[in-house]
Amino acid sequence: MTSLTLALDAMGGDFGPHVTVPAALQALSHFPHLNLILVGDRIAIGEQLRSHNATESPRLQLLHAEQVVSMSERPAQALRTRRQSSMRLALDLVRDGQADACVSAGNTGALMAMSKVVLRTLPGIDRPALVARVPTVIGKPVYLLDLGANVVCDSDTLFQFAVMGSVLAECSDQRGAPKVALLNVGTEQVKGNDQVQQAAQLLQQTPQLNYAGFIEGDAIFKGDVDVIVCDGFVGNVTLKTTEGAARLLLQQVHDAIQGNLLAKLLGWLLKKRLKQLNQHMNPDQYNGASLLGLRGIVVKSHGNVDKTAFFHAIEQAVAEVEQQVPLQIKDRLESVLLEKS
């Protein structure tokens, strides 16, 4: 694409413009074809721009927003009363065709509710799903969804998640016939609750999807499959546990090489390898969960990240715009539903 435009909810997350503005400037430097609209309090954003010796330009615009959606606000309340918030106005820009995607580190529930109302879901999709990449031992990430947008799901919803995840893996990483698995308490066909069992039957009856069966939690990181599907409650707990374990391991490795002179020498000798390990396992490298199933592109960043992690969320949005992910999901879903009818 010759150019693309993203709308950033500059006030979202725990740190607001202190993180979103420097991340935006980094993105503009990294992507010469990128334009950004920073949505939020003009004074707060302007202060951050000046602190980084930056100003408004043809590639960087500001849109003032009177309101902010707090991280603790109930989604229904935000939907009713925050129509002039930075989050809502950023989504409005996508709806109106003034931006190709929205990136926000704000309240997940509010972002989900607003996105569904403003952008609407694709035909055949009941609920959007949050999906993110998770690292594996073979270096190829696996796509995990849903990550918390839908804590309760029926079998049809899980089936829709499988279709969307398969399309994302195929168009993002050029994976032919991505392997799709259902996260379960066992790999045996008799294991699992009714929703998982019924979803498995639907997937087995869909030749357009490369269904690989059930997978257990300890196999998530093996890289044997490309997409792992579960409800939002299980997915969110899995993701947060994974991130916590990764940070624990990285901290223990750091502490171990600071222990004594010999350990420090060993750390120096392994400096390059340890840097690669950090890049591979650091959750910040995988920040940016896509809200799939909408008529527009929305990427959700964690709320408590730094500028580097928020940059990766912007990077994810750029990739999805270039790959036209919603259009590809729409085409694939129509093909699957037509075959099943």
Beta strands, then each sheet from edge to edge (+ up, - down):
strand 1: 4-9
strand 2: 34-40
strand 3: 60-64
strand 4: 101-104
strand 5: 129-134
strand 6: 142-145
strand 7: 179-183
strand 8: 210-215
strand 9: 227-229
strand 10: 289-292
strand 11: 297-300
sheet 1: 3+ 2+ 1+ 4+ 11+ 10- 5+ 6- 9- 7- 8-
end
